[in-house]
């Protein structure tokens, strides 16, 4: 499960960007998705385009 970590400055204000701490299972899942695309298509640009078209979701710890 992923964990979202809020970036808070010294004044206690939440910043626009957040960190996402991912588990090994999350990373492996994303790599597997990439490998599935890469297996059938050798072009980097094609794989990049396909990955940009799909939504990758990582579950957040609550």
TINU-872158 format. One line per field, with one value per atom (N, C-alpha, C, O): residue number from 0; residue in one letter; x, y, z. Coordinates in pm, whole numbers, padded with zeros to 5 digits, m for minus. Example, Ala and Ser with C-alpha at 12.3 -4.5 7.8 and 13.67 -1.06 7.14 Angstrom:
! TINU-872158
resi = 0/0/0/0/1/1/1/1;
resn = A/A/A/A/S/S/S/S;
px = 01319/01230/01320/01424/01285/01367/01290/01341;
py = m00569/m00450/m00330/m00332/m00225/m00106/00003/00114;
pz = 00780/00780/00780/00846/00708/00714/00787/00804;
//
This chain:
! TINU-872158
resi = 0/0/0/0/1/1/1/1/2/2/2/2/3/3/3/3/4/4/4/4/5/5/5/5/6/6/6/6/7/7/7/7/8/8/8/8/9/9/9/9/10/10/10/10/11/11/11/11/12/12/12/12/13/13/13/13/14/14/14/14/15/15/15/15/16/16/16/16/17/17/17/17/18/18/18/18/19/19/19/19/20/20/20/20/21/21/21/21/22/22/22/22/23/23/23/23/24/24/24/24/25/25/25/25/26/26/26/26/27/27/27/27/28/28/28/28/29/29/29/29/30/30/30/30/31/31/31/31/32/32/32/32/33/33/33/33/34/34/34/34/35/35/35/35/36/36/36/36/37/37/37/37/38/38/38/38/39/39/39/39/40/40/40/40/41/41/41/41/42/42/42/42/43/43/43/43/44/44/44/44/45/45/45/45/46/46/46/46/47/47/47/47/48/48/48/48/49/49/49/49/50/50/50/50/51/51/51/51/52/52/52/52/53/53/53/53/54/54/54/54/55/55/55/55/56/56/56/56/57/57/57/57/58/58/58/58/59/59/59/59/60/60/60/60/61/61/61/61;
resn = X/X/X/X/X/X/X/X/X/X/X/X/X/X/X/X/X/X/X/X/X/X/X/X/X/X/X/X/X/X/X/X/X/X/X/X/X/X/X/X/X/X/X/X/X/X/X/X/X/X/X/X/X/X/X/X/X/X/X/X/X/X/X/X/X/X/X/X/X/X/X/X/X/X/X/X/X/X/X/X/X/X/X/X/X/X/X/X/X/X/X/X/X/X/X/X/X/X/X/X/X/X/X/X/X/X/X/X/X/X/X/X/X/X/X/X/X/X/X/X/X/X/X/X/X/X/X/X/X/X/X/X/X/X/X/X/X/X/X/X/X/X/X/X/X/X/X/X/X/X/X/X/X/X/X/X/X/X/X/X/X/X/X/X/X/X/X/X/X/X/X/X/X/X/X/X/X/X/X/X/X/X/X/X/X/X/X/X/X/X/X/X/X/X/X/X/X/X/X/X/X/X/X/X/X/X/X/X/X/X/X/X/X/X/X/X/X/X/X/X/X/X/X/X/X/X/X/X/X/X/X/X/X/X/X/X/X/X/X/X/X/X/X/X/X/X/X/X;
px = 00083/00000/00088/00193/00045/00118/00076/m00036/00167/00136/00169/00282/00073/00095/00147/00087/00258/00319/00306/00357/00237/00217/00347/00419/00378/00492/00442/00362/00489/00446/00569/00671/00559/00673/00684/00604/00783/00807/00694/00690/00602/00488/00362/00256/00376/00262/00168/00056/00214/00131/00164/00280/00060/00078/00121/00060/00226/00278/00195/00115/00215/00136/00173/00088/00297/00341/00345/00377/00313/00318/00411/00430/00468/00549/00459/00362/00490/00417/00517/00602/00506/00592/00524/00412/00592/00531/00595/00714/00515/00566/00634/00620/00707/00772/00667/00691/00552/00446/00393/00363/00381/00336/00436/00397/00563/00668/00668/00674/00660/00660/00540/00552/00424/00304/00323/00285/00381/00405/00508/00492/00613/00715/00655/00687/00569/00504/00418/00415/00347/00266/00355/00320/00469/00565/00618/00625/00655/00710/00609/00645/00482/00378/00369/00354/00377/00374/00501/00496/00614/00744/00763/00831/00704/00719/00672/00736/00562/00501/00541/00521/00597/00631/00769/00792/00859/00998/01029/01132/00945/00972/00948/00841/01047/01034/00921/00841/00913/00810/00670/00578/00652/00522/00482/00369/00576/00548/00515/00421/00591/00566/00427/00356/00390/00258/00148/00050/00162/00060/00048/m00063/00161/00158/00093/00028/00111/00047/m00104/m00178/m00150/m00293/m00370/m00491/m00300/m00368/m00354/m00264/m00442/m00435/m00375/m00426/m00267/m00207/m00250/m00227/m00312/m00358/m00279/m00252/m00242/m00175/m00265/m00306/m00295/m00385/m00315/m00197/m00388/m00333/m00371/m00485/m00275/m00306/m00389/m00363/m00490/m00574/m00547/m00607;
py = m00118/00000/00125/00128/00225/00351/00439/00429/00525/00620/00760/00785/00850/00988/01068/01066/01137/01216/01363/01405/01439/01582/01657/01631/01752/01841/01966/02042/01987/02103/02189/02139/02319/02408/02448/02404/02532/02569/02650/02667/02702/02778/02691/02741/02561/02470/02470/02420/02528/02535/02417/02390/02347/02233/02282/02373/02222/02257/02189/02100/02232/02181/02037/01961/02000/01865/01775/01821/01648/01551/01438/01412/01372/01253/01131/01128/01032/00905/00795/00763/00739/00627/00499/00470/00424/00306/00179/00176/00074/m00055/m00126/m00085/m00230/m00310/m00369/m00376/m00411/m00468/m00364/m00398/m00237/m00131/m00112/m00103/m00107/m00088/m00204/m00182/m00326/m00444/m00442/m00477/m00401/m00392/m00295/m00325/m00180/m00081/m00131/m00113/m00195/m00251/m00360/m00369/m00443/m00548/m00489/m00541/m00380/m00313/m00265/m00280/m00207/m00160/m00277/m00269/m00386/m00502/m00565/m00610/m00567/m00621/m00541/m00598/m00411/m00326/m00343/m00353/m00347/m00354/m00487/m00492/m00594/m00726/m00729/m00791/m00663/m00669/m00552/m00557/m00449/m00329/m00281/m00251/m00275/m00244/m00095/m00057/m00011/00131/00201/00186/00275/00352/00453/00467/00524/00626/00565/00625/00448/00382/00344/00367/00285/00244/00368/00365/00474/00598/00653/00697/00650/00699/00615/00670/00483/00395/00414/00416/00429/00450/00584/00597/00683/00813/00806/00887/00710/00696/00623/00640/00542/00465/00533/00614/00501/00552/00444/00332/00479/00389/00436/00552/00350/00386/00308/00189/00377/00314/00337/00451/00232/00241/00316/00293/00404/00485/00425/00383/00421/00382/00491/00609/00451/00550/00546/00622;
pz = 00000/00000/00000/00064/m00071/m00075/00040/00092/00079/00185/00135/00091/00140/00097/00215/00323/00194/00299/00260/00156/00342/00315/00338/00435/00249/00268/00339/00284/00460/00538/00566/00613/00536/00558/00706/00789/00736/00877/00939/01061/00857/00908/00923/00959/00895/00908/00789/00797/00678/00558/00468/00439/00423/00333/00195/00139/00144/00012/m00097/m00069/m00222/m00333/m00369/m00414/m00350/m00385/m00263/m00153/m00283/m00174/m00214/m00333/m00117/m00141/m00135/m00059/m00215/m00211/m00181/m00264/m00064/m00025/m00072/m00031/m00158/m00219/m00166/m00133/m00157/m00113/m00230/m00345/m00199/m00303/m00398/m00518/m00345/m00428/m00528/m00643/m00484/m00574/m00688/m00805/m00655/m00755/m00854/m00975/m00804/m00890/m00984/m01101/m00934/m01016/m01133/m01246/m01104/m01209/m01310/m01431/m01261/m01351/m01439/m01557/m01382/m01461/m01572/m01683/m01542/m01643/m01758/m01875/m01723/m01823/m01905/m02028/m01839/m01908/m02003/m02111/m01963/m02052/m02180/m02288/m02170/m02290/m02371/m02494/m02306/m02373/m02445/m02547/m02393/m02452/m02598/m02683/m02625/m02758/m02847/m02968/m02788/m02863/m02821/m02703/m02914/m02880/m02873/m02817/m02927/m02934/m02799/m02739/m02754/m02630/m02641/m02548/m02752/m02771/m02768/m02711/m02827/m02828/m02684/m02642/m02611/m02473/m02388/m02309/m02405/m02330/m02362/m02272/m02489/m02530/m02466/m02415/m02469/m02411/m02260/m02206/m02191/m02047/m02013/m01910/m02099/m02077/m02097/m02042/m02176/m02205/m02095/m02082/m02015/m01911/m01776/m01756/m01685/m01548/m01460/m01454/m01392/m01295/m01156/m01120/m01080/m00948/m00843/m00859/m00739/m00625/m00505/m00478/m00432/m00317/m00204/m00177/m00139/m00029/00105/00124/00198/00336/00400/00380/00477/00544/00693/00768;
//
